[in-house]
Amino acid sequence: MLVPGHLVERLGIEGVVIAEVTPDGPAGRAGLEGLEPTNRGYVVRDRIVAVDGKPVKTEDDLRDAIEAVGVGKTVTLTVARGNARREVRVPLVQIE
C-alpha cells in the first residue's frame, strides 16, 4: 500500500512512500518497510525513487513503470530510507 501522492508532495518527500508491506509478500521478502507508527504519528521508512533505473516521483509513475514490465517479471527498485539508497529486486505478482 502506498501513501497518497498529495500527502507526499505536501510534505516535500522524494519518491513514492510505502505505507504498508505484507511481510510474506514480494516487498516484505525484499526487506521493504512501510510507515512506522509512533505515539506522535508515523515515521516514513522506505520510499521508491526509481524502477529499473527510471526515476519515479508519483504513484502514477510507479504504476506505469510496473505495468510496462508486467506481472511475472522482476524489477529492480531503488529504495531510499533516510539518506541511504539501495537496490532490491522484486518479482511482480497479481494482487487480488
Secondary structure per residue as TSV (DSSP state, phi and psi in degrees):
chain	resnum	aa	ss	phi	psi
A	1	M	-	360.0	142.0
A	2	L	B	-111.9	154.9
A	3	V	-	-79.0	134.4
A	4	P	-	-53.0	137.6
A	5	G	H	-56.7	-37.2
A	6	H	H	-64.1	-32.0
A	7	L	H	-72.1	-42.0
A	8	V	H	-61.4	-45.1
A	9	E	H	-62.9	-43.5
A	10	R	H	-62.2	-33.9
A	11	L	H	-84.2	-8.7
A	12	G	T	71.6	31.5
A	13	I	-	-92.0	136.6
A	14	E	-	-79.1	137.4
A	15	G	S	86.2	-169.5
A	16	V	E	-104.9	118.7
A	17	V	E	-80.3	130.7
A	18	I	B	-85.1	123.3
A	19	A	-	-86.2	-43.4
A	20	E	-	-148.9	144.0
A	21	V	-	-126.9	133.4
A	22	T	-	-78.7	118.2
A	23	P	T	-54.5	-37.8
A	24	D	T	-95.6	8.6
A	25	G	S	-88.4	176.1
A	26	P	H	-56.8	-42.2
A	27	A	H	-67.5	-41.7
A	28	G	H	-64.1	-42.6
A	29	R	H	-66.4	-25.5
A	30	A	T	-82.3	-2.9
A	31	G	T	89.6	11.5
A	32	L	-	-75.0	149.4
A	33	E	-	-129.8	141.0
A	34	G	-	-89.4	-166.8
A	35	L	-	-58.2	143.8
A	36	E	E	-108.8	115.7
A	37	P	E	-70.4	141.8
A	38	T	E	-130.8	176.7
A	39	N	T	-73.4	-8.2
A	40	R	T	-112.8	5.0
A	41	G	E	139.4	-128.4
A	42	Y	E	-134.3	150.6
A	43	V	E	-110.3	129.1
A	44	V	-	-73.6	126.9
A	45	R	-	-98.5	-84.5
A	46	D	E	-101.6	143.4
A	47	R	E	-129.2	131.2
A	48	I	E	-86.0	121.0
A	49	V	E	-111.8	-12.9
A	50	A	E	-159.6	151.3
A	51	V	E	-123.4	120.9
A	52	D	T	50.5	40.2
A	53	G	T	83.9	-5.3
A	54	K	E	-97.9	123.9
A	55	P	E	-59.1	142.0
A	56	V	-	-125.4	133.6
A	57	K	-	-117.1	-21.2
A	58	T	S	-132.7	166.9
A	59	E	H	-58.8	-38.8
A	60	D	H	-62.7	-42.2
A	61	D	H	-58.5	-45.6
A	62	L	H	-64.0	-47.8
A	63	R	H	-59.6	-45.0
A	64	D	H	-61.9	-43.1
A	65	A	H	-64.6	-40.8
A	66	I	H	-70.6	-42.7
A	67	E	H	-64.3	-32.0
A	68	A	H	-66.1	-29.4
A	69	V	H	-83.4	-51.0
A	70	G	-	99.0	151.2
A	71	V	T	-59.3	140.6
A	72	G	T	95.8	-12.8
A	73	K	S	-99.2	174.2
A	74	T	E	-119.1	138.1
A	75	V	E	-115.0	156.8
A	76	T	E	-103.9	117.5
A	77	L	E	-98.3	134.6
A	78	T	E	-94.0	120.0
A	79	V	E	-118.6	133.0
A	80	A	E	-106.4	136.0
A	81	R	E	-135.8	112.2
A	82	G	T	64.9	-129.0
A	83	N	T	-97.0	-1.5
A	84	A	E	-94.0	148.7
A	85	R	E	-125.8	148.2
A	86	R	E	-150.1	161.8
A	87	E	E	-110.8	136.1
A	88	V	E	-132.0	144.2
A	89	R	E	-96.5	129.3
A	90	V	E	-131.1	125.2
A	91	P	E	-73.6	142.1
A	92	L	-	-92.1	126.7
A	93	V	-	-124.9	157.4
A	94	Q	-	-74.0	131.3
A	95	I	-	-100.0	129.8
A	96	E	-	-81.2	360.0
